[in-house]
Amino acid sequence: MDAIERYFPGLTPRQKEQFASLQTLYADWNAKINVISRKDMDNLYVHHVLHSLSIARYMRFAPGTHLLDVGTGGGFPGIPLAIFFPEASFVLLDSIGKKIKVVNEIAVAIGLANVEGIHSRVEQERRQFDFIVSRAVMAMPQLVKLVRKNIIADQRNALPNGLICLKGGDLTEELKPFGSMAETVALSDYFTEPFFKTKKLVYLPMV
């Protein structure tokens, strides 16, 4: 939690309370349903919450922005982003029902009215959003094909609507089909923790 407050010093008391509640809630749920690697629970705030919030360092979503988190798992990056952007709305989608149960229970427990957890596959999701976010869910070319239908044309943010993915490792081949359209940011530019040395954010405008 110290890392969250260090990198994001402007949090409101409510946001601090919501972020602080995540450790106990995820520990309790993880004991019943394995949504986070058990050995990784001690690193919840850096490896999961702060990693998710790198998207908030990259851009600030305008009030009213609609976002879809594809393959959210236990709620990342969607839940930390929903805490950070209370005036944006988030649909968190995963094909594993027990993970979505955790997402919805945690959202209720911390009073996140701007989160809707959906047990489905992205192929079945027909609604449209300003941005799609995901964390290492699949290769970019495959994901782009699946979510192109879900990007709305109307603009409300400083950057064009599109896809924001959290990735790791060498992305040269994966991003080759997009040429200069895809922007890659090294997360070590944002955060000093060793975990972020190989982590990247990729933004692809899609309108």
N, C-alpha and C positions, 0 to 999 in steps of 0.2 A: 504493500500500500504506500510506503514511503516513496517508491519510484514514481507512482502515479502522481502524487502531489508535487514531487520535484519537477517533473516534466510538464505538468498541467496545473500551475499554481492558482489559476483563476476559478477553480471549482466552487460551486455553491455548497453550503452545509448539507443540503439534501443530496447532492451528487456524491459528496464525501461519504455520507452515511450509506448510500446505495452501493458504492464501490466497496466499502469496508464490510458490508454484509455478505459479499460474494464468497469469501473464504469459507465461512461456516456452512453456507448453503451448499456450495459445491462439494465440500467434504462430506456432508450428510448424504447428499444424493449419490455421490460417487461410491459410497459404501454399499448402496443398493444396486445402482446401475453404473457400469463403468463408462462414463462419458469423457473422462480425462485419464490419461495414463496415470496409474496409482503412484508411480515414482515421480511423477511430474507435479503432483498436488502442492508440494512445497514451493514450486516455482510458478504458482497460478498467476500472480500479478505481473511478473516479467514475461513469461513465455506465452501467456494467453491474453490477459487484459491489456498490458502495455503494447503487445504485438498488434492487437486489434485496433488500439488507439493510434497507431501509426497513420491510419487513414485520416484521423482527425488532425494530425500534423500536416498532412498533405493538402487537405482542403476542408473548408468549413461549409457544411450544407446549410442552405437557406431554409428558413421556416417553411413548412409545407412540403419539403422534399420527400418523395416516396422512394424507399430502397428495398431491394430484395436481396437477402443473404442466402445464397445457394449452397447447399451442403453444410448447413450451420453446425451440425454435430451437437455439442452441448451449449451452443449459443454464441459462437465466436466467428466473425467479429461482431455479430449483431447486437448482443446484449450490452457490451461496453459502449458501442456507438450509440445505442438508444438512450443510455444514461447520459452520455455527453451531449447528445442532440435531442432534448426532450420535445422540441417543436417539429421534428421530422418523424415520419412514420416508417416502421420496419416490418416486413414480412420475413420471417425466418423459416426456411424450408429445408426439410431433410426427409430422406426415404425411410429412415429408421424411426418407428413410432415411439419407442421408449426414450429416445433422445429428445424428441419434440415434447414429450410429457415433462421432462426436466426443464426444458426451455420455458414452457408455459407456467410451470409451478414457481420457478425462480422469478419470472416477470411479475407474477401476482404477489409473491412474497416481498418484493422491494418496491411495489407500486408503480411498475412500468406500464402505463396505459397506452403507450405508443408501440407495443410489440404484439404481433400475432404469429404464433407458431403453427406451422402447417405440416402435417404428415403427408407428403406427396413427392412426386418426382418433377423436376423442372420441365420436363416434356409436357406435363399436364397443366402447368400453370399458364393461364392465358392473360392475366392482368398485366398492365404496363406500369413501368416505373421510370424514375429519372436515372437511377443508378443501380447496377447490379454489383454486389460485393461478394467476395469469396476468399477462403483461405485454403490454398493448396488442395482444391477439390478435384481438379482434373486439368489436363493440358489446355492451354488457351485456345488453340484452333477448335477443339471439340466444344469447349464451353461457349465460344462465340456463336457457333452454329445453333446451339440450344437456346441461347438467351436473346438473340437478335430480335425475335418477335416481342420480347418483353420490354424493349426500350421505347419510351414515348418520345415524340418529336418536340413537343413544347419544352422551352428552356426556362429554368428559374434560377440557375446557379451560374457562377463565373466561368466554370468550365463546361464544355458541351457534355450532354448526357452520354453515359457509356458504362464501361466495366472497370472496376478497381479490384485487383487481385493481390493477395499476399503470397509471395513465392519464396523459394530458396534455391541456392545452387546456380549452375550455369544455365541461363535461359536463351542462349544464342540460337539454337536450333528451333526451340519452341516459338520464339518470337519472330523468326525469319519471315513467315508469311505476311507480317504486318508492316515490315520495313520501318520507316521513320515515324509511322503513325503511333506506335506504342512508346510511351515514355516510361523509363525505368528509373527508380530512385533506390539507392542503397540505404537501408534503414540504419546503418551505422552512421549516416549523416545526421540522424535524429537522436539516436540513443547510444550510450557508451558501453552498455553491458555486452560481454562477449557473445551472448546468444544471438545478437543482431549482426554479427560480422558477415554472415552469408545470406542474410535475409533481404528481400527486395519487395518493393511495391511496384506494380505495373498498372498504368492507366492507359486505357484504350478508348478514345472517343468513338461513338457508334451512331451519330446522327449527322 
